[in-house]
Amino acid sequence: MAEKTRECPSCALEGPSDASECPYCGYEFPGPHPRWQVWTAFAVAALLVWPLLRLIDHLF
Ligand SMILES: [Zn+2]
């Protein structure tokens, strides 16, 4: 029998396993693409692109 609930690490209450956040305390479960991870990827990409743009600007 498959578990359809999961325990919230924040408030320790059982919530639906398909929910993206805890219905009791609002804790955001780590999903495939959490918001912070998207922004971190965006920040890393910007940090990689910025010196490249500076270099191109220096060359021409
Ligand atoms: Zn909770």
N, CA, C, O and the ligand as a Tripos MOL2 file, in Angstrom:
@<TRIPOS>MOLECULE
protein
  241   239    61     0     0
PROTEIN
NO_CHARGES

@<TRIPOS>ATOM
      1 N           0.8500   -1.2000    0.0000 N.3       1 MET1
      2 CA          0.0000    0.0000    0.0000 C.3       1 MET1
      3 C           0.8920    1.2600    0.0000 C.2       1 MET1
      4 O           1.8060    1.3780    0.8170 O.2       1 MET1
      5 N           0.6220    2.1690   -0.9000 N.am      2 ALA2
      6 CA          1.4560    3.3520   -1.0490 C.3       2 ALA2
      7 C           1.0790    4.4290   -0.0290 C.2       2 ALA2
      8 O          -0.0960    4.6520    0.2610 O.2       2 ALA2
      9 N           2.0960    5.0820    0.4980 N.am      3 GLU3
     10 CA          1.8790    6.2000    1.4230 C.3       3 GLU3
     11 C           1.3820    7.4180    0.6460 C.2       3 GLU3
     12 O           2.0160    7.8580   -0.3130 O.2       3 GLU3
     13 N           0.2450    7.9500    1.0720 N.am      4 LYS4
     14 CA         -0.2920    9.1340    0.3980 C.3       4 LYS4
     15 C          -0.0830   10.3920    1.2280 C.2       4 LYS4
     16 O          -0.5070   11.4850    0.8530 O.2       4 LYS4
     17 N           0.5770   10.2110    2.3620 N.am      5 THR5
     18 CA          0.8600   11.3660    3.2210 C.3       5 THR5
     19 C           2.3560   11.4210    3.5050 C.2       5 THR5
     20 O           3.0770   10.4320    3.3730 O.2       5 THR5
     21 N           2.7880   12.5980    3.8950 N.am      6 ARG6
     22 CA          4.1690   12.7320    4.3450 C.3       6 ARG6
     23 C           4.2300   13.6870    5.5240 C.2       6 ARG6
     24 O           3.4480   14.6290    5.6530 O.2       6 ARG6
     25 N           5.2140   13.3880    6.3870 N.am      7 GLU7
     26 CA          5.3340   14.1640    7.6030 C.3       7 GLU7
     27 C           6.0630   15.4720    7.3270 C.2       7 GLU7
     28 O           7.1160   15.4980    6.6890 O.2       7 GLU7
     29 N           5.4790   16.5490    7.8220 N.am      8 CYS8
     30 CA          6.0990   17.8590    7.6620 C.3       8 CYS8
     31 C           7.2960   17.9840    8.5990 C.2       8 CYS8
     32 O           7.1470   17.7590    9.8000 O.2       8 CYS8
     33 N           8.4810   18.3360    8.0890 N.am      9 PRO9
     34 CA          9.6490   18.4710    8.9570 C.3       9 PRO9
     35 C           9.5740   19.6730    9.8870 C.2       9 PRO9
     36 O          10.3450   19.7780   10.8400 O.2       9 PRO9
     37 N           8.6390   20.5800    9.6050 N.am     10 SER10
     38 CA          8.5150   21.8010   10.3960 C.3      10 SER10
     39 C           7.5820   21.6200   11.5920 C.2      10 SER10
     40 O           7.9280   21.9800   12.7180 O.2      10 SER10
     41 N           6.3730   21.0470   11.3350 N.am     11 CYS11
     42 CA          5.3920   20.9250   12.4120 C.3      11 CYS11
     43 C           5.0930   19.4690   12.7600 C.2      11 CYS11
     44 O           4.3390   19.2070   13.6970 O.2      11 CYS11
     45 N           5.6740   18.5120   12.0190 N.am     12 ALA12
     46 CA          5.5580   17.0760   12.2900 C.3      12 ALA12
     47 C           4.1410   16.5350   12.1170 C.2      12 ALA12
     48 O           3.8240   15.4770   12.6590 O.2      12 ALA12
     49 N           3.2850   17.2360   11.3780 N.am     13 LEU13
     50 CA          1.9450   16.7510   11.0900 C.3      13 LEU13
     51 C           1.9380   16.0930    9.7160 C.2      13 LEU13
     52 O           2.7210   16.4520    8.8360 O.2      13 LEU13
     53 N           1.0230   15.1020    9.5430 N.am     14 GLU14
     54 CA          0.9320   14.3980    8.2790 C.3      14 GLU14
     55 C           0.0990   15.2000    7.2890 C.2      14 GLU14
     56 O          -1.0390   15.5710    7.5770 O.2      14 GLU14
     57 N           0.6760   15.4640    6.1210 N.am     15 GLY15
     58 CA         -0.0340   16.1870    5.0780 C.3      15 GLY15
     59 C          -0.0220   15.3830    3.7930 C.2      15 GLY15
     60 O           0.6950   14.3870    3.7050 O.2      15 GLY15
     61 N          -0.8070   15.7900    2.7770 N.am     16 PRO16
     62 CA         -0.8290   15.0860    1.4980 C.3      16 PRO16
     63 C           0.5460   15.1190    0.8240 C.2      16 PRO16
     64 O           1.2210   16.1470    0.7930 O.2      16 PRO16
     65 N           0.9380   13.9490    0.2820 N.am     17 SER17
     66 CA          2.2860   13.8350   -0.2940 C.3      17 SER17
     67 C           2.4470   14.6190   -1.5850 C.2      17 SER17
     68 O           3.5660   14.9440   -1.9830 O.2      17 SER17
     69 N           1.3120   14.9320   -2.2540 N.am     18 ASP18
     70 CA          1.4100   15.6690   -3.5170 C.3      18 ASP18
     71 C           1.3610   17.1830   -3.3200 C.2      18 ASP18
     72 O           1.4800   17.9420   -4.2820 O.2      18 ASP18
     73 N           1.1830   17.6230   -2.0610 N.am     19 ALA19
     74 CA          1.1390   19.0580   -1.7900 C.3      19 ALA19
     75 C           2.5430   19.6480   -1.8660 C.2      19 ALA19
     76 O           3.5150   19.0170   -1.4520 O.2      19 ALA19
     77 N           2.6390   20.8590   -2.3960 N.am     20 SER20
     78 CA          3.9470   21.5150   -2.5140 C.3      20 SER20
     79 C           4.3350   22.2050   -1.2180 C.2      20 SER20
     80 O           5.5070   22.4980   -0.9850 O.2      20 SER20
     81 N           3.3180   22.4670   -0.3590 N.am     21 GLU21
     82 CA          3.6170   23.0400    0.9420 C.3      21 GLU21
     83 C           2.6770   22.4910    1.9940 C.2      21 GLU21
     84 O           1.5800   22.0250    1.6870 O.2      21 GLU21
     85 N           3.1250   22.5540    3.2500 N.am     22 CYS22
     86 CA          2.3550   22.0090    4.3640 C.3      22 CYS22
     87 C           1.0580   22.8040    4.5430 C.2      22 CYS22
     88 O           1.0960   24.0300    4.6430 O.2      22 CYS22
     89 N          -0.1160   22.0980    4.5850 N.am     23 PRO23
     90 CA         -1.3910   22.8150    4.7530 C.3      23 PRO23
     91 C          -1.5840   23.3690    6.1580 C.2      23 PRO23
     92 O          -2.4810   24.1790    6.3910 O.2      23 PRO23
     93 N          -0.7400   22.9310    7.0980 N.am     24 TYR24
     94 CA         -0.8980   23.3640    8.4880 C.3      24 TYR24
     95 C          -0.0170   24.5660    8.8370 C.2      24 TYR24
     96 O          -0.4820   25.5230    9.4570 O.2      24 TYR24
     97 N           1.2450   24.5120    8.4380 N.am     25 CYS25
     98 CA          2.1580   25.5890    8.8370 C.3      25 CYS25
     99 C           2.7190   26.3620    7.6400 C.2      25 CYS25
    100 O           3.3780   27.3870    7.8110 O.2      25 CYS25
    101 N           2.4500   25.8580    6.4160 N.am     26 GLY26
    102 CA          2.9080   26.5670    5.2230 C.3      26 GLY26
    103 C           4.3360   26.2580    4.8330 C.2      26 GLY26
    104 O           4.9030   26.9210    3.9640 O.2      26 GLY26
    105 N           4.9340   25.2400    5.4790 N.am     27 TYR27
    106 CA          6.3050   24.8580    5.1330 C.3      27 TYR27
    107 C           6.3710   24.3730    3.6890 C.2      27 TYR27
    108 O           5.5680   23.5390    3.2710 O.2      27 TYR27
    109 N           7.3240   24.8960    2.9320 N.am     28 GLU28
    110 CA          7.4560   24.5350    1.5240 C.3      28 GLU28
    111 C           8.3260   23.2920    1.3810 C.2      28 GLU28
    112 O           9.5130   23.3140    1.7060 O.2      28 GLU28
    113 N           7.7220   22.1990    0.8890 N.am     29 PHE29
    114 CA          8.4700   20.9670    0.7040 C.3      29 PHE29
    115 C           9.4360   21.1250   -0.4590 C.2      29 PHE29
    116 O           9.1090   21.7640   -1.4590 O.2      29 PHE29
    117 N          10.6330   20.5410   -0.3310 N.am     30 PRO30
    118 CA         11.5780   20.6210   -1.4460 C.3      30 PRO30
    119 C          11.0750   19.8450   -2.6510 C.2      30 PRO30
    120 O          10.9370   18.6230   -2.5950 O.2      30 PRO30
    121 N          10.8030   20.5440   -3.7290 N.am     31 GLY31
    122 CA         10.3060   19.9280   -4.9570 C.3      31 GLY31
    123 C          11.4160   19.7730   -5.9780 C.2      31 GLY31
    124 O          12.5870   19.9760   -5.6580 O.2      31 GLY31
    125 N          11.0580   19.4130   -7.2150 N.am     32 PRO32
    126 CA         12.0690   19.2810   -8.2700 C.3      32 PRO32
    127 C          12.7210   20.6110   -8.6320 C.2      32 PRO32
    128 O          13.8950   20.6450   -9.0040 O.2      32 PRO32
    129 N          11.9630   21.7170   -8.5260 N.am     33 HIS33
    130 CA         12.5170   23.0370   -8.8370 C.3      33 HIS33
    131 C          12.0800   24.0580   -7.7910 C.2      33 HIS33
    132 O          11.1970   24.8730   -8.0570 O.2      33 HIS33
    133 N          12.6900   24.0230   -6.6010 N.am     34 PRO34
    134 CA         12.3350   25.0270   -5.5950 C.3      34 PRO34
    135 C          12.7330   26.4170   -6.0750 C.2      34 PRO34
    136 O          13.6660   26.5910   -6.8590 O.2      34 PRO34
    137 N          11.9850   27.4010   -5.5710 N.am     35 ARG35
    138 CA         12.1860   28.7760   -6.0180 C.3      35 ARG35
    139 C          13.6270   29.2460   -5.7850 C.2      35 ARG35
    140 O          14.2180   29.8880   -6.6530 O.2      35 ARG35
    141 N          14.1920   28.9240   -4.6120 N.am     36 TRP36
    142 CA         15.5510   29.3700   -4.2940 C.3      36 TRP36
    143 C          16.5630   28.7630   -5.2540 C.2      36 TRP36
    144 O          17.5630   29.3950   -5.5930 O.2      36 TRP36
    145 N          16.2960   27.5060   -5.7030 N.am     37 GLN37
    146 CA         17.2330   26.8220   -6.5930 C.3      37 GLN37
    147 C          17.2300   27.4790   -7.9770 C.2      37 GLN37
    148 O          18.2730   27.6010   -8.6180 O.2      37 GLN37
    149 N          16.0430   27.8980   -8.4280 N.am     38 VAL38
    150 CA         15.9220   28.5990   -9.7100 C.3      38 VAL38
    151 C          16.6870   29.9100   -9.6520 C.2      38 VAL38
    152 O          17.4140   30.2520  -10.5840 O.2      38 VAL38
    153 N          16.5200   30.6590   -8.5370 N.am     39 TRP39
    154 CA         17.2020   31.9580   -8.3850 C.3      39 TRP39
    155 C          18.6940   31.7850   -8.2400 C.2      39 TRP39
    156 O          19.4650   32.6140   -8.7240 O.2      39 TRP39
    157 N          19.1290   30.6870   -7.5600 N.am     40 THR40
    158 CA         20.5610   30.4060   -7.4140 C.3      40 THR40
    159 C          21.1680   30.1180   -8.7760 C.2      40 THR40
    160 O          22.2510   30.6090   -9.0940 O.2      40 THR40
    161 N          20.4720   29.3220   -9.5840 N.am     41 ALA41
    162 CA         20.9380   29.0140  -10.9360 C.3      41 ALA41
    163 C          21.0260   30.2850  -11.7720 C.2      41 ALA41
    164 O          21.9640   30.4620  -12.5490 O.2      41 ALA41
    165 N          20.0510   31.1610  -11.6080 N.am     42 PHE42
    166 CA         20.0160   32.4380  -12.3230 C.3      42 PHE42
    167 C          21.1910   33.3240  -11.9050 C.2      42 PHE42
    168 O          21.8280   33.9600  -12.7440 O.2      42 PHE42
    169 N          21.4720   33.3600  -10.5900 N.am     43 ALA43
    170 CA         22.5760   34.1690  -10.0590 C.3      43 ALA43
    171 C          23.9190   33.6320  -10.5420 C.2      43 ALA43
    172 O          24.7970   34.4100  -10.9150 O.2      43 ALA43
    173 N          24.0850   32.3180  -10.5400 N.am     44 VAL44
    174 CA         25.3320   31.6940  -10.9970 C.3      44 VAL44
    175 C          25.5360   31.9820  -12.4810 C.2      44 VAL44
    176 O          26.6440   32.2990  -12.9130 O.2      44 VAL44
    177 N          24.4570   31.8690  -13.2580 N.am     45 ALA45
    178 CA         24.5260   32.1350  -14.6960 C.3      45 ALA45
    179 C          24.9220   33.5900  -14.9400 C.2      45 ALA45
    180 O          25.7340   33.8790  -15.8190 O.2      45 ALA45
    181 N          24.3390   34.5150  -14.1480 N.am     46 ALA46
    182 CA         24.6580   35.9400  -14.2850 C.3      46 ALA46
    183 C          26.1220   36.2030  -13.9370 C.2      46 ALA46
    184 O          26.7820   37.0110  -14.5900 O.2      46 ALA46
    185 N          26.6280   35.5190  -12.9050 N.am     47 LEU47
    186 CA         28.0200   35.6770  -12.4950 C.3      47 LEU47
    187 C          28.9810   35.1480  -13.5540 C.2      47 LEU47
    188 O          30.0970   35.6480  -13.6920 O.2      47 LEU47
    189 N          28.5420   34.1340  -14.3000 N.am     48 LEU48
    190 CA         29.3740   33.5670  -15.3630 C.3      48 LEU48
    191 C          29.3260   34.4300  -16.6160 C.2      48 LEU48
    192 O          30.3280   34.5710  -17.3170 O.2      48 LEU48
    193 N          28.1710   35.0020  -16.8940 N.am     49 VAL49
    194 CA         27.9760   35.7940  -18.1110 C.3      49 VAL49
    195 C          28.5960   37.1810  -17.9750 C.2      49 VAL49
    196 O          29.1080   37.7250  -18.9540 O.2      49 VAL49
    197 N          28.5570   37.7630  -16.7660 N.am     50 TRP50
    198 CA         29.0300   39.1310  -16.5520 C.3      50 TRP50
    199 C          30.5050   39.3240  -16.9440 C.2      50 TRP50
    200 O          30.8020   40.2480  -17.7010 O.2      50 TRP50
    201 N          31.4570   38.4760  -16.4520 N.am     51 PRO51
    202 CA         32.8660   38.6560  -16.8720 C.3      51 PRO51
    203 C          33.0460   38.4410  -18.3630 C.2      51 PRO51
    204 O          33.9280   39.0410  -18.9780 O.2      51 PRO51
    205 N          32.2240   37.5980  -18.9440 N.am     52 LEU52
    206 CA         32.2910   37.3260  -20.3850 C.3      52 LEU52
    207 C          31.8990   38.5750  -21.1710 C.2      52 LEU52
    208 O          32.5280   38.9060  -22.1760 O.2      52 LEU52
    209 N          30.8540   39.2680  -20.7050 N.am     53 LEU53
    210 CA         30.4190   40.5140  -21.3480 C.3      53 LEU53
    211 C          31.4840   41.5970  -21.2010 C.2      53 LEU53
    212 O          31.7170   42.3770  -22.1240 O.2      53 LEU53
    213 N          32.1340   41.6400  -20.0220 N.am     54 ARG54
    214 CA         33.2180   42.5910  -19.7770 C.3      54 ARG54
    215 C          34.3700   42.3310  -20.7360 C.2      54 ARG54
    216 O          34.9750   43.2640  -21.2640 O.2      54 ARG54
    217 N          34.6680   41.0420  -20.9580 N.am     55 LEU55
    218 CA         35.7590   40.6170  -21.8340 C.3      55 LEU55
    219 C          35.4690   41.0040  -23.2760 C.2      55 LEU55
    220 O          36.3420   41.5100  -23.9810 O.2      55 LEU55
    221 N          34.2380   40.7620  -23.7070 N.am     56 ILE56
    222 CA         33.8320   41.1170  -25.0760 C.3      56 ILE56
    223 C          33.9080   42.6240  -25.2600 C.2      56 ILE56
    224 O          34.3510   43.1130  -26.2990 O.2      56 ILE56
    225 N          33.4680   43.3590  -24.2340 N.am     57 ASP57
    226 CA         33.5020   44.8150  -24.2750 C.3      57 ASP57
    227 C          34.9490   45.3230  -24.3460 C.2      57 ASP57
    228 O          35.2220   46.3480  -24.9710 O.2      57 ASP57
    229 N          35.8580   44.6080  -23.7110 N.am     58 HIS58
    230 CA         37.2700   44.9810  -23.6890 C.3      58 HIS58
    231 C          37.9440   44.7110  -25.0370 C.2      58 HIS58
    232 O          38.8480   45.4350  -25.4530 O.2      58 HIS58
    233 N          37.4790   43.6460  -25.7090 N.am     59 LEU59
    234 CA         38.0970   43.2230  -26.9640 C.3      59 LEU59
    235 C          37.7040   44.1350  -28.1300 C.2      59 LEU59
    236 O          38.4960   44.3760  -29.0410 O.2      59 LEU59
    237 N          36.4740   44.6320  -28.0830 N.am     60 PHE60
    238 CA         36.0040   45.4440  -29.2210 C.3      60 PHE60
    239 C          35.9370   46.9370  -28.8730 C.2      60 PHE60
    240 O          35.5640   47.7520  -29.7170 O.2      60 PHE60
    241 ZN          3.8740   21.7910    8.6860 Zn       61 ZN61
@<TRIPOS>BOND
     1     1     2 1
     2     2     3 1
     3     3     4 2
     4     3     5 am
     5     5     6 1
     6     6     7 1
     7     7     8 2
     8     7     9 am
     9     9    10 1
    10    10    11 1
    11    11    12 2
    12    11    13 am
    13    13    14 1
    14    14    15 1
    15    15    16 2
    16    15    17 am
    17    17    18 1
    18    18    19 1
    19    19    20 2
    20    19    21 am
    21    21    22 1
    22    22    23 1
    23    23    24 2
    24    23    25 am
    25    25    26 1
    26    26    27 1
    27    27    28 2
    28    27    29 am
    29    29    30 1
    30    30    31 1
    31    31    32 2
    32    31    33 am
    33    33    34 1
    34    34    35 1
    35    35    36 2
    36    35    37 am
    37    37    38 1
    38    38    39 1
    39    39    40 2
    40    39    41 am
    41    41    42 1
    42    42    43 1
    43    43    44 2
    44    43    45 am
    45    45    46 1
    46    46    47 1
    47    47    48 2
    48    47    49 am
    49    49    50 1
    50    50    51 1
    51    51    52 2
    52    51    53 am
    53    53    54 1
    54    54    55 1
    55    55    56 2
    56    55    57 am
    57    57    58 1
    58    58    59 1
    59    59    60 2
    60    59    61 am
    61    61    62 1
    62    62    63 1
    63    63    64 2
    64    63    65 am
    65    65    66 1
    66    66    67 1
    67    67    68 2
    68    67    69 am
    69    69    70 1
    70    70    71 1
    71    71    72 2
    72    71    73 am
    73    73    74 1
    74    74    75 1
    75    75    76 2
    76    75    77 am
    77    77    78 1
    78    78    79 1
    79    79    80 2
    80    79    81 am
    81    81    82 1
    82    82    83 1
    83    83    84 2
    84    83    85 am
    85    85    86 1
    86    86    87 1
    87    87    88 2
    88    87    89 am
    89    89    90 1
    90    90    91 1
    91    91    92 2
    92    91    93 am
    93    93    94 1
    94    94    95 1
    95    95    96 2
    96    95    97 am
    97    97    98 1
    98    98    99 1
    99    99   100 2
   100    99   101 am
   101   101   102 1
   102   102   103 1
   103   103   104 2
   104   103   105 am
   105   105   106 1
   106   106   107 1
   107   107   108 2
   108   107   109 am
   109   109   110 1
   110   110   111 1
   111   111   112 2
   112   111   113 am
   113   113   114 1
   114   114   115 1
   115   115   116 2
   116   115   117 am
   117   117   118 1
   118   118   119 1
   119   119   120 2
   120   119   121 am
   121   121   122 1
   122   122   123 1
   123   123   124 2
   124   123   125 am
   125   125   126 1
   126   126   127 1
   127   127   128 2
   128   127   129 am
   129   129   130 1
   130   130   131 1
   131   131   132 2
   132   131   133 am
   133   133   134 1
   134   134   135 1
   135   135   136 2
   136   135   137 am
   137   137   138 1
   138   138   139 1
   139   139   140 2
   140   139   141 am
   141   141   142 1
   142   142   143 1
   143   143   144 2
   144   143   145 am
   145   145   146 1
   146   146   147 1
   147   147   148 2
   148   147   149 am
   149   149   150 1
   150   150   151 1
   151   151   152 2
   152   151   153 am
   153   153   154 1
   154   154   155 1
   155   155   156 2
   156   155   157 am
   157   157   158 1
   158   158   159 1
   159   159   160 2
   160   159   161 am
   161   161   162 1
   162   162   163 1
   163   163   164 2
   164   163   165 am
   165   165   166 1
   166   166   167 1
   167   167   168 2
   168   167   169 am
   169   169   170 1
   170   170   171 1
   171   171   172 2
   172   171   173 am
   173   173   174 1
   174   174   175 1
   175   175   176 2
   176   175   177 am
   177   177   178 1
   178   178   179 1
   179   179   180 2
   180   179   181 am
   181   181   182 1
   182   182   183 1
   183   183   184 2
   184   183   185 am
   185   185   186 1
   186   186   187 1
   187   187   188 2
   188   187   189 am
   189   189   190 1
   190   190   191 1
   191   191   192 2
   192   191   193 am
   193   193   194 1
   194   194   195 1
   195   195   196 2
   196   195   197 am
   197   197   198 1
   198   198   199 1
   199   199   200 2
   200   199   201 am
   201   201   202 1
   202   202   203 1
   203   203   204 2
   204   203   205 am
   205   205   206 1
   206   206   207 1
   207   207   208 2
   208   207   209 am
   209   209   210 1
   210   210   211 1
   211   211   212 2
   212   211   213 am
   213   213   214 1
   214   214   215 1
   215   215   216 2
   216   215   217 am
   217   217   218 1
   218   218   219 1
   219   219   220 2
   220   219   221 am
   221   221   222 1
   222   222   223 1
   223   223   224 2
   224   223   225 am
   225   225   226 1
   226   226   227 1
   227   227   228 2
   228   227   229 am
   229   229   230 1
   230   230   231 1
   231   231   232 2
   232   231   233 am
   233   233   234 1
   234   234   235 1
   235   235   236 2
   236   235   237 am
   237   237   238 1
   238   238   239 1
   239   239   240 2
@<TRIPOS>SUBSTRUCTURE
     1 MET1         2 RESIDUE 1 A MET
     2 ALA2         6 RESIDUE 1 A ALA
     3 GLU3        10 RESIDUE 1 A GLU
     4 LYS4        14 RESIDUE 1 A LYS
     5 THR5        18 RESIDUE 1 A THR
     6 ARG6        22 RESIDUE 1 A ARG
     7 GLU7        26 RESIDUE 1 A GLU
     8 CYS8        30 RESIDUE 1 A CYS
     9 PRO9        34 RESIDUE 1 A PRO
    10 SER10       38 RESIDUE 1 A SER
    11 CYS11       42 RESIDUE 1 A CYS
    12 ALA12       46 RESIDUE 1 A ALA
    13 LEU13       50 RESIDUE 1 A LEU
    14 GLU14       54 RESIDUE 1 A GLU
    15 GLY15       58 RESIDUE 1 A GLY
    16 PRO16       62 RESIDUE 1 A PRO
    17 SER17       66 RESIDUE 1 A SER
    18 ASP18       70 RESIDUE 1 A ASP
    19 ALA19       74 RESIDUE 1 A ALA
    20 SER20       78 RESIDUE 1 A SER
    21 GLU21       82 RESIDUE 1 A GLU
    22 CYS22       86 RESIDUE 1 A CYS
    23 PRO23       90 RESIDUE 1 A PRO
    24 TYR24       94 RESIDUE 1 A TYR
    25 CYS25       98 RESIDUE 1 A CYS
    26 GLY26      102 RESIDUE 1 A GLY
    27 TYR27      106 RESIDUE 1 A TYR
    28 GLU28      110 RESIDUE 1 A GLU
    29 PHE29      114 RESIDUE 1 A PHE
    30 PRO30      118 RESIDUE 1 A PRO
    31 GLY31      122 RESIDUE 1 A GLY
    32 PRO32      126 RESIDUE 1 A PRO
    33 HIS33      130 RESIDUE 1 A HIS
    34 PRO34      134 RESIDUE 1 A PRO
    35 ARG35      138 RESIDUE 1 A ARG
    36 TRP36      142 RESIDUE 1 A TRP
    37 GLN37      146 RESIDUE 1 A GLN
    38 VAL38      150 RESIDUE 1 A VAL
    39 TRP39      154 RESIDUE 1 A TRP
    40 THR40      158 RESIDUE 1 A THR
    41 ALA41      162 RESIDUE 1 A ALA
    42 PHE42      166 RESIDUE 1 A PHE
    43 ALA43      170 RESIDUE 1 A ALA
    44 VAL44      174 RESIDUE 1 A VAL
    45 ALA45      178 RESIDUE 1 A ALA
    46 ALA46      182 RESIDUE 1 A ALA
    47 LEU47      186 RESIDUE 1 A LEU
    48 LEU48      190 RESIDUE 1 A LEU
    49 VAL49      194 RESIDUE 1 A VAL
    50 TRP50      198 RESIDUE 1 A TRP
    51 PRO51      202 RESIDUE 1 A PRO
    52 LEU52      206 RESIDUE 1 A LEU
    53 LEU53      210 RESIDUE 1 A LEU
    54 ARG54      214 RESIDUE 1 A ARG
    55 LEU55      218 RESIDUE 1 A LEU
    56 ILE56      222 RESIDUE 1 A ILE
    57 ASP57      226 RESIDUE 1 A ASP
    58 HIS58      230 RESIDUE 1 A HIS
    59 LEU59      234 RESIDUE 1 A LEU
    60 PHE60      238 RESIDUE 1 A PHE
    61 ZN61       241 GROUP 0 **** ****
